[in-house]
Amino acid sequence: MATAIIKNILFPVDFSASCIAMAPYVKRAAGLFSANVSLVHVFDPASYNGFELYMGRLPEIAEEHEEIARSRLDSFLSAEFPVREHPRILLAGDAATRIAEIARDGFNLIIMPTHAGTFRQMLFGSTTAKVLNDADCPILTSNHAPKIAPRPLAHRELLCALGVDEDAERVLRFANQVAIDAHCNLHLIHAIQTADRDLSVQLDLEEQVQSQKRKRAVERIADLQRAVGLQAPVRIVAGPIKESLLEAVRGFDADVLIIGRSPQSGVNGRLRDLTYAMVRDSPVSVVSV
């Protein structure tokens, strides 16, 4: 019997309203996978002001900040995640760096709040964006947590936006295992890039190109499903990639959308333009793998 793919969930918190709103999503994920949840908070020991520096020495100030952070962390969401059952991890330093580091210590999923409108406008440069780029494990984000409650556990619809590149099998294997572990219905979507509608392309030629691309995509996805041992329904859409995928997602009654990130950070980072757009604009929660 295969081991569950998600056993330990890391929930970074900064004591904000977005973290409070994200708590039900964390509880739902933990319930689906019978997973453990640990809360982590990263504080900045150097975030002192001039008055503090005037009144005391740096080691004392840093120690006081740590004590305050520990007290807040232990009491934060204590009703939803009792301290005895859900470990608290307190770290010092840069938030994104430390979250990515601790996630490598046996965690299978990070669930992060995205601070609603601010996240949509300023994803790049944010802690969430840095964690998306730096962390190795899957990350679940939701930009509508303060406004929309997660679905009840009985509702289990999973959607996977699948490419046809060399990384597609890795993403599909993850989606398939999640669907098995959580007893979800899994659907696949694939977008075919079409020519700009403003270009003067003959309609019949464009239709021929689309037909060829669709045929190759169908064959490739069928091969991927055979390799994974899966027979999930597939919907292929055509148009600008991002817009087509987002429109397709809106047409599904899905709980979560799974998308792929680059398996290596590289020079340009894991968070490619399409990944950024889908994480930012998806109408449902996104797990980027």
N, C-alpha and C positions, 0 to 999 in steps of 0.2 A: 504494500500500500504506500502510495506516494506521500511524502511529508507535506503538510500544509505550507503554502508559499508565503503566507503572512502569519507570523507567530508573535512578533513584537512590534508594537507601534510606538513611534516617538512623536510626542505632541509638544512642539515649541510654544512657549507662552511668554507674553510680555505684559500680561495683566490688563489688556485692552478689552473694549467691548467686542471687538472682532473675535478675540480668543473665546470669550464667553459664548458668542454665537456659534463658534465652530465646535464647541463641546458636544452637541448632539450628533454631529457627523462622526466624531471620534468614537462615541459610544456605539453608534450604529455599526461602524466598521469593526469594532472590537466584538460586537455581538455576532456579526456575520461570520467572522473567522475564529471565534473563541480565542482572540488574541489578547496578550498582555499590553497594557498602556503605561508608558512612563512619560512624565512631564519634565521638560527641560527649560530652564531659564538661564540666559546669559546676561550677566551684568558687566558694566564697565567700571573697574576699580579706579579709573582715572577721571571719572566724571564729577570731580569736586569743583566747587565754586570758590571765589576769592575769600568769602567769609569763613568757609570751612578751613581753608588753608591758613587763614589768620589765627583761627582759634585752636588749631591742633596740628600735629605732625602727620605727614603723609601715611605712614604705616597705620596709625590709629584711625585716620579717615577711611582708608581702604577697608580696614577690619569692620568698621561701623557700617559701611555700605554693604559688605557681605552679610552681616547679621540682619540688616533690614531686608535684603533680597531673600535670604533664607526664610525669614518669618513670613514674608508675602507669598513665597512659593508654597510653603507648607499649608497655608490657609486658603490658597486660591483654588476654587472649584472643589473644595474638600467634600461637599455633599455628592457631587457627581463622580469624583475620583478620590475615594478615601485614601489617606496617606498609607495606611497599613497594606492596602492592596495594590496601590499604584505608586511606584517609586518616584521620588523627586530628585532631579539632577541639577545641581547648581554649578555653573561654570563662569569663568571670567575671561574677558577678551572680546574679540570681534564676533558678533552674534552668528553671522552666516558661516564663518570659518569653523567655529566651535561646534555648531549644529551638524555640519557636514562631517566633522571628525568623530563626534560621539555616535553618529548614525552608523558608522562602520563597525561599531562594537556590538554586532548582533541584532540590529534593527532591520526589519524588512519593509517598512513603510513609514514615511514622514507625512503627517497631516498638518497643514499650515493654514492659518488665517491669512486673508489677503487684503484686509482693511478697505473693503468696498470700493468706492469711487476712486480713492487714491491709488489703489492697485491698478485700476484700468489705465490711469493717466501716467503712472510713474513706475511701471514694472521694472524696467531696466534700472539698475543701480539700487534697487530695494533689497532688503534681506531675503525676501522670497525668491527674487530672481537669482541672487548669488547662490542660494541653496539649490535651486533648480539646476544651476550650472555645475556646482561643485560636488553635490551629493551623488553617491553611486546607486543608492536604492531608489525605488519608485517613490513619487511624491504626489499626494492628493491635495488639490487646492480647490477652493470654491469662492467665487467672487460675489456670491449672493447670499452667503450664510446669514447675515443680519436680517434678511427679509423673507427667506423661504426656509421652512423646516425640512429636514431630510425625510425621505419616504419611510414608512413603517417597514419593519424587517420582512414582512410578507411580500413586499414589492421588490422583485429582484430581476431587473432588466439591465443588461450590460451591453455597451456599444463599443466597438473597437474600430478606429480609423486606421486602415491598413494600407501601407505602401507596397510596392513590388520590388524594392531594392534588396540588397543583401542582408539588411538588418530586419527585414519583415518577419522572418521566422522567429527570431527572438521575441519580438513584440507579440506575435500570435501565440506563442507557447505560454507567455505570461498570462495573456487574456484567457486562454483556455483553462489554465490551472486555477485562476481566480474564479472562473465560472463553475468549475467542478467543486472547488472548496466551499464556495458560498451558495451553491445550488441555484445559480443564475441562468437565465436565458441569454445567450450570446448572439449578437448580430454584428455583421461586418459591413463597413462602408469603405468605398474606394472612390477617389475623385480623379477624373481624367482632365488634364489641362487642355483647353481648347483655344483656338485662335481668338485674338481680340476681335470683338464684334465690330469695332470701328474700322478694321482693316478690310480692304476690298478683296476678299477671298471668295472664289466661286462657291456657291452653296453646295453643289454636288461634290466638289473636291473636298470641302471641309467634312461633309458627311462620310466620305470614304476614309478620311484620316481618322475620324472618330470611331468608325466601325473597326478599323484595324487595331487601334489602341484598345478598344473595348475587348476585342477578341484576345489580344495578348494578355490583358489584365485578367480576364476570366480564366485563361489557361494557367497563368502564374498563381493566382489565388487558389485554384483547384489543386495545384501541386503543393502549395504551402499547407493547405488543409490536410491533404493526404500525409504529408510529412509529420504533421502534428497529431494526426488521428482525430480529425474534427470534421463535422458536417454542419456548419453554421450557415444560416441564410446570408446572402451577400447582396448588397445594393450598390450599384455603380452609378455615379453621377458625373455629369460633364459640365465644365465651365471653369471660371477662375477657381483655383484650388481652395483657397480659404473660404470664399463665399459659398461655394458649392458644399463643402463639408459642413459649415455652420448651418446652412439651410437644411441639409439632411439630418443633422442632429436635432434640429427643432421639430422635425417630423417624427422622431421616435419618442416614446414615453420612457426614456432611459433614466436610470439613477446616476450612472457614471459613464464618462467617455474615457477610453484608454487610448493614449497616443504614444508614439515613440520619441525618445530623445536620442541624440548620438551617444553611443556607449563610451565614447572618449571625449574629454573636454576639448582638447585641441587648441589651436590658436584662436579660433573664433568662438570657442565655447560650445557647450551642449545646446544652448537655447537658440536654435536657428529661428529665422523669421517666422516660419509657419508654426513652429511650436509656440513661440511667443504669442502669436495671434490667436491660436486656439485656446491656450491657457487663459489669455486675457478676456476673450470674447465669448467663450462657450456658455450656452444657457444652462448647462448642467455641470456638476463637479467633474474635474479632470484628474485622471491619474496619468502622469507622464512617467514613462518607463525608460 
